[in-house]
Amino acid sequence: MRRNFLGLFLTAALATASPALADWQYTRWGMSPEEVISASGGTATRPDEAAEFSGNLIHLLTAPYVLADGQLQFQAQFVFHDFQQLYQVRLVPFVGDCNAVFRRLEETYGPGRESSFQVARLTKWFDRDNGNVIFLTEIQGSCEVDYRRFAVPNEAGGL
């Protein structure tokens, strides 16, 4: 009994001391397209044509996404690196009210870091609890939200 309790305690302590796994909703960064389809309960489907985002980043799957309160609806676009690993989730809202999307992001993540350009506004949030970086890009009344994995300091692959 004492040994089982100690094992449970150590497991719980390690789980809480480990950095949070980076993910978006039902997905985990690095999942294969098949794993995302399974995790979505089959709602993620392949679009008519895969779209290349840049370099090795390809939009391979799409699914509907609705906030829990039903207030905002999006098309979730799942972007994979080299057709194999989930790299990014892009949310494209069905409503043209970018201010409503911005307000919800601020309610969820607090104030973001904003950069404005002549025709665009970019706001970035760091969700360290879930290991994500969130970008809201607004260009002439349309917007999209990108979720990406938060890189860990000193992680291989950085500068």
N, CA, C and O of each residue as an XYZ file, in Angstrom:
636
protein
N       0.826     -1.188      0.000
C       0.000      0.000      0.000
C       0.874      1.257      0.000
O       0.649      2.185     -0.776
N       1.889      1.266      0.898
C       2.759      2.429      0.996
C       3.520      2.630     -0.315
O       3.691      3.769     -0.751
N       3.975      1.565     -0.946
C       4.709      1.653     -2.196
C       3.808      2.213     -3.306
O       4.267      3.029     -4.105
N       2.543      1.796     -3.372
C       1.611      2.312     -4.376
C       1.371      3.802     -4.174
O       1.313      4.562     -5.141
N       1.229      4.224     -2.906
C       1.000      5.639     -2.620
C       2.206      6.461     -3.057
O       2.040      7.530     -3.645
N       3.419      5.981     -2.780
C       4.632      6.689     -3.173
C       4.723      6.776     -4.692
O       5.098      7.819     -5.229
N       4.390      5.708     -5.382
C       4.410      5.712     -6.851
C       3.427      6.725     -7.409
O       3.747      7.457     -8.345
N       2.223      6.771     -6.833
C       1.222      7.742     -7.279
C       1.693      9.164     -7.014
O       1.520     10.048     -7.853
N       2.299      9.385     -5.826
C       2.789     10.712     -5.488
C       3.875     11.157     -6.464
O       3.840     12.288     -6.949
N       4.844     10.280     -6.760
C       5.917     10.628     -7.684
C       5.379     10.883     -9.091
O       5.832     11.805     -9.768
N       4.428     10.084     -9.530
C       3.827     10.286    -10.848
C       3.133     11.631    -10.915
O       3.285     12.359    -11.896
N       2.372     11.969     -9.882
C       1.673     13.257     -9.851
C       2.663     14.408     -9.800
O       2.467     15.421    -10.471
N       3.719     14.268     -9.016
C       4.706     15.338     -8.898
C       5.414     15.559    -10.229
O       5.634     16.704    -10.626
N       5.772     14.492    -10.916
C       6.429     14.628    -12.208
C       5.496     15.221    -13.241
O       5.921     16.023    -14.073
N       4.243     14.841    -13.201
C       3.266     15.360    -14.168
C       3.066     16.851    -13.982
O       2.940     17.584    -14.962
N       3.034     17.307    -12.747
C       2.812     18.737    -12.522
C       4.090     19.539    -12.713
O       4.021     20.740    -12.972
N       5.252     18.911    -12.592
C       6.510     19.634    -12.761
C       6.914     19.728    -14.227
O       7.712     20.590    -14.595
N       6.370     18.847    -15.070
C       6.718     18.842    -16.484
C       6.064     20.019    -17.181
O       4.997     20.472    -16.765
N       6.700     20.529    -18.254
C       6.043     21.592    -18.998
C       4.768     21.072    -19.632
O       4.672     19.893    -19.972
N       3.787     21.952    -19.792
C       2.513     21.555    -20.385
C       2.737     21.110    -21.815
O       3.570     21.668    -22.529
N       1.989     20.101    -22.226
C       2.064     19.667    -23.601
C       1.406     20.712    -24.489
O       0.319     21.204    -24.189
N       2.063     21.034    -25.560
C       1.500     22.012    -26.482
C       0.433     21.335    -27.316
O       0.645     20.244    -27.846
N      -0.712     21.984    -27.432
C      -1.772     21.400    -28.235
C      -2.826     22.442    -28.540
O      -2.842     23.519    -27.943
N      -3.699     22.118    -29.466
C      -4.877     22.927    -29.731
C      -6.081     21.994    -29.657
O      -6.191     21.041    -30.429
N      -6.961     22.274    -28.740
C      -8.188     21.505    -28.530
C      -7.901     20.005    -28.497
O      -7.208     19.541    -27.590
N      -8.408     19.241    -29.451
C      -8.273     17.783    -29.438
C      -7.012     17.297    -30.143
O      -6.824     16.091    -30.301
N      -6.151     18.206    -30.565
C      -4.941     17.804    -31.282
C      -3.694     18.031    -30.444
O      -3.723     18.753    -29.447
N      -2.615     17.415    -30.854
C      -1.289     17.612    -30.272
C      -0.346     17.932    -31.424
O      -0.434     17.341    -32.501
N       0.553     18.875    -31.181
C       1.530     19.201    -32.214
C       2.328     17.953    -32.559
O       2.714     17.187    -31.675
N       2.573     17.754    -33.844
C       3.324     16.588    -34.301
C       2.446     15.420    -34.726
O       2.961     14.434    -35.254
N       1.128     15.500    -34.509
C       0.235     14.421    -34.933
C       0.282     14.254    -36.456
O       0.554     15.203    -37.190
N       0.015     13.036    -36.907
C      -0.108     12.773    -38.336
C      -1.514     13.182    -38.783
O      -2.394     13.363    -37.942
N      -1.740     13.330    -40.097
C      -3.099     13.631    -40.556
C      -4.124     12.588    -40.094
O      -5.248     12.939    -39.735
N      -3.747     11.340    -40.104
C      -4.665     10.286    -39.677
C      -5.012     10.415    -38.192
O      -6.154     10.182    -37.795
N      -4.027     10.785    -37.378
C      -4.278     10.978    -35.950
C      -5.208     12.172    -35.705
O      -6.050     12.121    -34.808
N      -5.064     13.241    -36.490
C      -5.952     14.400    -36.345
C      -7.372     14.019    -36.741
O      -8.325     14.398    -36.061
N      -7.524     13.278    -37.827
C      -8.856     12.829    -38.251
C      -9.497     12.006    -37.144
O     -10.667     12.209    -36.819
N      -8.747     11.085    -36.565
C      -9.262     10.248    -35.481
C      -9.612     11.088    -34.252
O     -10.675     10.907    -33.657
N      -8.724     12.001    -33.873
C      -8.951     12.830    -32.692
C     -10.169     13.739    -32.872
O     -10.831     14.087    -31.894
N     -10.467     14.125    -34.124
C     -11.601     15.003    -34.396
C     -12.920     14.247    -34.457
O     -13.974     14.852    -34.653
N     -12.870     12.934    -34.290
C     -14.089     12.135    -34.414
C     -14.583     12.071    -35.851
O     -15.765     11.839    -36.104
N     -13.667     12.279    -36.786
C     -14.011     12.206    -38.204
C     -14.508     13.509    -38.802
O     -14.867     13.543    -39.979
N     -14.539     14.595    -38.015
C     -15.001     15.875    -38.581
C     -13.935     16.552    -39.419
O     -14.261     17.350    -40.298
N     -12.670     16.252    -39.169
C     -11.591     16.813    -39.989
C     -11.527     16.023    -41.287
O     -11.379     14.801    -41.286
N     -11.641     16.746    -42.393
C     -11.632     16.104    -43.710
C     -10.621     16.800    -44.607
O     -10.195     17.924    -44.344
N     -10.257     16.116    -45.649
C      -9.316     16.701    -46.597
C     -10.063     17.689    -47.496
O     -11.137     17.372    -48.007
N      -9.492     18.898    -47.692
C     -10.123     19.858    -48.603
C     -10.002     19.362    -50.039
O      -9.258     18.420    -50.312
N     -10.724     19.989    -50.951
C     -10.665     19.580    -52.357
C      -9.244     19.589    -52.887
O      -8.868     18.752    -53.708
N      -8.458     20.544    -52.412
C      -7.072     20.646    -52.871
C      -6.189     21.086    -51.703
O      -6.496     22.060    -51.016
N      -5.099     20.365    -51.485
C      -4.158     20.767    -50.441
C      -3.512     22.078    -50.855
O      -3.134     22.255    -52.013
N      -3.386     22.996    -49.906
C      -2.808     24.309    -50.205
C      -1.465     24.443    -49.512
O      -1.343     24.160    -48.320
N      -0.465     24.871    -50.251
C       0.854     25.089    -49.669
C       0.867     26.451    -48.986
O       0.545     27.466    -49.604
N       1.242     26.470    -47.706
C       1.330     27.731    -46.972
C       2.660     28.401    -47.276
O       2.700     29.544    -47.733
N       3.725     27.699    -47.026
C       5.064     28.196    -47.357
C       6.039     27.052    -47.144
O       5.941     26.302    -46.173
N       6.976     26.932    -48.064
C       7.983     25.873    -47.925
C       7.362     24.508    -47.782
O       6.657     24.038    -48.675
N       7.626     23.864    -46.649
C       7.131     22.507    -46.400
C       5.829     22.477    -45.622
O       5.421     21.409    -45.166
N       5.156     23.622    -45.451
C       3.913     23.676    -44.686
C       2.717     23.561    -45.628
O       2.548     24.369    -46.541
N       1.886     22.537    -45.388
C       0.771     22.231    -46.277
C      -0.527     22.124    -45.483
O      -0.585     21.448    -44.456
N      -1.574     22.804    -45.974
C      -2.917     22.705    -45.375
C      -3.558     21.436    -45.916
O      -3.930     21.371    -47.088
N      -3.687     20.417    -45.052
C      -4.178     19.113    -45.487
C      -5.574     18.766    -44.987
O      -6.262     17.965    -45.620
N      -6.016     19.347    -43.867
C      -7.301     18.989    -43.284
C      -8.074     20.233    -42.885
O      -7.486     21.270    -42.579
N      -9.399     20.122    -42.891
C     -10.288     21.202    -42.497
C     -11.397     20.620    -41.636
O     -11.855     19.502    -41.873
N     -11.832     21.387    -40.628
C     -12.940     20.949    -39.777
C     -13.687     22.174    -39.271
O     -13.101     23.249    -39.145
N     -14.976     22.021    -38.981
C     -15.692     23.126    -38.335
C     -15.254     23.239    -36.883
O     -14.903     22.239    -36.257
N     -15.276     24.467    -36.344
C     -14.962     24.684    -34.938
C     -15.872     25.780    -34.414
O     -15.957     26.860    -34.999
N     -16.552     25.499    -33.308
C     -17.472     26.442    -32.684
C     -17.056     26.605    -31.225
O     -16.788     25.616    -30.543
N     -17.000     27.857    -30.738
C     -16.701     28.079    -29.329
C     -17.757     27.397    -28.473
O     -18.893     27.217    -28.910
N     -17.388     27.023    -27.271
C     -18.290     26.286    -26.382
C     -19.614     27.005    -26.169
O     -20.651     26.355    -26.038
N     -19.598     28.337    -26.132
C     -20.843     29.090    -25.929
C     -21.598     29.332    -27.235
O     -22.674     29.929    -27.226
N     -21.040     28.872    -28.360
C     -21.699     29.006    -29.650
C     -21.633     30.396    -30.262
O     -22.218     30.625    -31.320
N     -20.935     31.329    -29.622
C     -20.919     32.715    -30.090
C     -20.127     32.925    -31.382
O     -20.510     33.754    -32.208
N     -19.042     32.194    -31.567
C     -18.229     32.345    -32.775
C     -18.004     30.986    -33.418
O     -17.794     29.978    -32.743
N     -18.055     30.993    -34.748
C     -17.829     29.771    -35.515
C     -16.671     29.990    -36.480
O     -16.507     31.072    -37.042
N     -15.878     28.950    -36.657
C     -14.685     29.043    -37.492
C     -14.574     27.823    -38.393
O     -15.207     26.792    -38.164
N     -13.759     27.970    -39.413
C     -13.254     26.822    -40.149
C     -11.837     26.619    -39.633
O     -11.012     27.527    -39.732
N     -11.540     25.447    -39.085
C     -10.194     25.123    -38.619
C      -9.439     24.491    -39.783
O      -9.904     23.523    -40.385
N      -8.285     25.039    -40.090
C      -7.426     24.504    -41.137
C      -6.173     23.948    -40.475
O      -5.452     24.672    -39.790
N      -5.921     22.675    -40.679
C      -4.789     22.007    -40.055
C      -3.618     21.990    -41.030
O      -3.727     21.474    -42.142
N      -2.502     22.562    -40.597
C      -1.328     22.725    -41.440
C      -0.250     21.758    -40.952
O       0.066     21.706    -39.763
N       0.301     21.003    -41.882
C       1.284     19.974    -41.551
C       2.635     20.298    -42.174
O       2.724     20.903    -43.243
N       3.676     19.881    -41.479
C       5.044     19.998    -41.979
C       5.361     18.742    -42.759
O       5.227     17.634    -42.240
N       5.788     18.907    -44.021
C       6.147     17.765    -44.890
C       5.044     16.715    -44.976
O       5.348     15.526    -45.069
N       3.775     17.114    -44.949
C       2.624     16.217    -45.057
C       2.519     15.248    -43.879
O       1.690     14.338    -43.924
N       3.327     15.407    -42.826
C       3.417     14.382    -41.796
C       3.062     14.841    -40.391
O       2.392     14.101    -39.671
N       3.480     16.022    -39.973
C       3.332     16.420    -38.574
C       2.548     17.725    -38.450
O       2.831     18.705    -39.140
N       1.552     17.717    -37.554
C       0.763     18.921    -37.327
C       1.666     20.026    -36.815
O       2.364     19.860    -35.814
N       1.646     21.158    -37.510
C       2.522     22.279    -37.191
C       1.732     23.499    -36.723
O       2.194     24.248    -35.863
N       0.536     23.697    -37.292
C      -0.217     24.919    -37.038
C      -1.700     24.646    -37.236
O      -2.080     23.801    -38.046
N      -2.541     25.367    -36.488
C      -3.980     25.352    -36.715
C      -4.396     26.785    -36.998
O      -4.156     27.685    -36.192
N      -5.016     26.987    -38.142
C      -5.520     28.313    -38.521
C      -7.038     28.300    -38.383
O      -7.713     27.414    -38.907
N      -7.566     29.295    -37.669
C      -9.005     29.450    -37.512
C      -9.458     30.635    -38.353
O      -8.991     31.758    -38.163
N     -10.364     30.378    -39.278
C     -10.923     31.427    -40.125
C     -12.370     31.611    -39.688
O     -13.182     30.699    -39.842
N     -12.705     32.791    -39.138
C     -14.069     32.990    -38.630
C     -15.090     33.095    -39.754
O     -14.793     33.603    -40.835
N     -16.306     32.603    -39.481
C     -17.385     32.713    -40.450
C     -18.018     34.101    -40.415
O     -18.692     34.498    -41.366
N     -17.808     34.838    -39.333
C     -18.341     36.199    -39.233
C     -17.239     37.178    -39.613
O     -16.053     36.880    -39.469
N     -17.638     38.340    -40.098
C     -16.654     39.334    -40.475
C     -16.291     40.269    -39.337
O     -15.646     41.293    -39.567
N     -16.690     39.943    -38.111
C     -16.456     40.825    -36.978
C     -15.140     40.469    -36.292
O     -15.116     39.716    -35.319
N     -14.055     41.020    -36.811
C     -12.729     40.743    -36.239
C     -12.622     41.286    -34.818
O     -11.869     40.748    -34.007
N     -13.365     42.342    -34.508
C     -13.332     42.883    -33.146
C     -13.861     41.873    -32.139
O     -13.341     41.774    -31.027
N     -14.888     41.123    -32.517
C     -15.420     40.090    -31.617
C     -14.381     38.998    -31.393
O     -14.234     38.509    -30.272
N     -13.669     38.614    -32.427
C     -12.616     37.605    -32.303
C     -11.506     38.143    -31.405
O     -11.024     37.437    -30.519
N     -11.100     39.395    -31.632
C     -10.059     40.027    -30.824
C     -10.468     40.065    -29.353
O      -9.672     39.719    -28.479
N     -11.707     40.485    -29.073
C     -12.183     40.558    -27.679
C     -12.139     39.187    -27.010
O     -11.738     39.083    -25.850
N     -12.543     38.135    -27.721
C     -12.522     36.784    -27.130
C     -11.102     36.333    -26.842
O     -10.850     35.697    -25.818
N     -10.181     36.649    -27.721
C      -8.787     36.289    -27.476
C      -8.244     37.034    -26.263
O      -7.530     36.452    -25.447
N      -8.576     38.308    -26.138
C      -8.140     39.073    -24.965
C      -8.771     38.545    -23.686
O      -8.105     38.487    -22.652
N     -10.049     38.155    -23.732
C     -10.709     37.578    -22.557
C     -10.028     36.283    -22.141
O      -9.913     35.988    -20.951
N      -9.583     35.522    -23.112
C      -8.972     34.220    -22.848
C      -7.518     34.339    -22.420
O      -7.096     33.680    -21.470
N      -6.737     35.184    -23.121
C      -5.289     35.216    -22.917
C      -4.761     36.523    -22.337
O      -3.563     36.633    -22.075
N      -5.620     37.511    -22.130
C      -5.169     38.805    -21.627
C      -4.696     39.693    -22.769
O      -4.898     39.365    -23.938
N      -4.063     40.820    -22.433
C      -3.593     41.729    -23.481
C      -2.525     41.070    -24.343
O      -1.655     40.361    -23.838
N      -2.600     41.311    -25.641
C      -1.609     40.765    -26.561
C      -0.583     41.809    -26.937
O      -0.710     42.983    -26.590
N       0.425     41.372    -27.645
C       1.450     42.285    -28.176
C       1.039     42.642    -29.596
O       0.907     41.767    -30.451
N       0.841     43.918    -29.839
C       0.287     44.361    -31.111
C       1.323     45.062    -31.974
O       2.143     45.839    -31.487
N       1.265     44.766    -33.278
C       2.069     45.459    -34.283
C       1.117     45.883    -35.393
O       0.310     45.083    -35.866
N       1.213     47.132    -35.804
C       0.354     47.627    -36.879
C       1.200     48.014    -38.079
O       2.301     48.551    -37.952
N       0.650     47.725    -39.239
C       1.271     48.077    -40.497
C       0.252     48.901    -41.281
O      -0.842     49.150    -40.775
N       0.573     49.322    -42.474
C      -0.339     50.172    -43.234
C      -1.705     49.530    -43.440
O      -2.727     50.187    -43.239
N      -1.742     48.285    -43.828
C      -3.024     47.643    -44.117
C      -3.333     46.477    -43.182
O      -4.372     45.832    -43.327
N      -2.464     46.201    -42.244
C      -2.650     45.016    -41.405
C      -2.336     45.311    -39.943
O      -1.575     46.220    -39.611
N      -2.956     44.499    -39.082
C      -2.653     44.533    -37.651
C      -2.392     43.095    -37.217
O      -3.169     42.190    -37.524
N      -1.292     42.898    -36.502
C      -0.925     41.580    -35.992
C      -0.853     41.666    -34.474
O      -0.165     42.527    -33.925
N      -1.568     40.768    -33.798
C      -1.514     40.700    -32.340
C      -1.083     39.296    -31.961
O      -1.546     38.313    -32.541
N      -0.184     39.209    -30.972
C       0.379     37.913    -30.572
C       0.174     37.707    -29.077
O       0.354     38.627    -28.278
N      -0.208     36.482    -28.711
C      -0.338     36.083    -27.313
C       0.537     34.861    -27.073
O       0.722     34.034    -27.966
N       1.073     34.754    -25.865
C       1.838     33.581    -25.452
C       1.038     32.848    -24.398
O       0.863     33.350    -23.287
N       0.553     31.668    -24.733
C      -0.205     30.824    -23.805
C       0.755     29.771    -23.264
O       0.806     28.647    -23.763
N       1.513     30.148    -22.240
C       2.525     29.243    -21.699
C       1.905     28.034    -21.006
O       2.515     26.966    -20.959
N       0.690     28.195    -20.467
C       0.034     27.065    -19.793
C      -0.218     25.912    -20.744
O      -0.102     24.752    -20.348
N      -0.561     26.206    -21.990
C      -0.854     25.164    -22.965
C       0.232     25.020    -24.026
O       0.104     24.206    -24.940
N       1.300     25.808    -23.907
C       2.421     25.684    -24.831
C       2.135     26.199    -26.225
O       2.634     25.638    -27.200
N       1.331     27.269    -26.346
C       0.968     27.786    -27.659
C       1.336     29.256    -27.804
O       1.409     30.004    -26.829
N       1.562     29.639    -29.039
C       1.650     31.044    -29.429
C       0.460     31.271    -30.353
O       0.211     30.483    -31.265
N      -0.271     32.354    -30.110
C      -1.476     32.638    -30.876
C      -1.276     33.955    -31.601
O      -0.832     34.937    -31.005
N      -1.604     33.979    -32.884
C      -1.491     35.173    -33.710
C      -2.866     35.517    -34.264
O      -3.553     34.647    -34.799
N      -3.272     36.769    -34.143
C      -4.470     37.271    -34.820
C      -3.977     38.229    -35.888
O      -3.336     39.235    -35.582
N      -4.274     37.919    -37.133
C      -3.898     38.767    -38.254
C      -5.163     39.366    -38.839
O      -6.087     38.645    -39.215
N      -5.200     40.698    -38.916
C      -6.336     41.414    -39.506
C      -5.853     42.207    -40.700
O      -4.920     43.003    -40.599
N      -6.500     41.979    -41.838
C      -6.169     42.706    -43.059
C      -7.468     43.180    -43.689
O      -8.275     42.371    -44.145
N      -7.664     44.475    -43.714
C      -8.802     45.118    -44.361
C     -10.132     44.439    -44.034
O     -10.881     44.067    -44.937
N     -10.418     44.282    -42.759
C     -11.715     43.774    -42.323
C     -11.851     42.267    -42.248
O     -12.873     41.777    -41.767
N     -10.862     41.511    -42.702
C     -10.907     40.059    -42.536
C      -9.800     39.656    -41.571
O      -8.810     40.370    -41.408
N      -9.977     38.522    -40.945
C      -8.979     38.100    -39.960
C      -8.873     36.588    -39.914
O      -9.718     35.862    -40.437
N      -7.809     36.141    -39.274
C      -7.587     34.721    -39.022
C      -6.742     34.592    -37.771
O      -5.972     35.485    -37.420
N      -6.906     33.460    -37.108
C      -6.190     33.175    -35.871
C      -5.307     31.960    -36.114
O      -5.780     30.930    -36.596
N      -4.035     32.076    -35.784
C      -3.106     30.953    -35.941
C      -2.607     30.497    -34.582
O      -2.160     31.306    -33.769
N      -2.687     29.203    -34.344
C      -2.115     28.571    -33.155
C      -0.891     27.783    -33.595
O      -0.949     27.006    -34.548
N       0.220     27.991    -32.890
C       1.449     27.243    -33.137
C       2.049     26.826    -31.807
O       1.724     27.377    -30.755
N       2.919     25.855    -31.876
C       3.607     25.375    -30.680
C       4.561     26.438    -30.168
O       5.271     27.074    -30.948
N       4.576     26.628    -28.867
C       5.492     27.554    -28.209
C       6.842     26.885    -28.088
O       6.958     25.852    -27.428
N       7.874     27.450    -28.712
C       9.210     26.872    -28.659
C       9.791     27.037    -27.260
O       9.648     28.089    -26.637
N      10.437     26.002    -26.781
C      11.061     25.992    -25.473
C      12.461     26.597    -25.594
O      13.188     26.256    -26.527
N      12.863     27.491    -24.672
C      14.220     28.042    -24.727
C      15.278     26.938    -24.737
O      15.139     25.913    -24.070
N      16.322     27.173    -25.499
C      17.446     26.228    -25.655
C      17.060     24.958    -26.407
O      17.816     23.987    -26.412
N      15.895     24.959    -27.039
C      15.459     23.801    -27.797
C      16.245     23.732    -29.111
O      16.527     24.770    -29.711
N      16.591     22.564    -29.551
C      17.302     22.396    -30.812
C      16.466     22.966    -31.958
O      15.242     22.841    -31.964
N      17.124     23.580    -32.907
C      16.429     24.111    -34.064
C      16.273     25.624    -34.018
O      15.847     26.223    -35.006
N      16.601     26.252    -32.911
C      16.504     27.708    -32.802
C      17.814     28.373    -33.177
O      18.733     27.718    -33.668
N      17.896     29.668    -32.948
C      19.133     30.407    -33.248
C      20.229     30.052    -32.272
O      21.338     30.576    -32.371
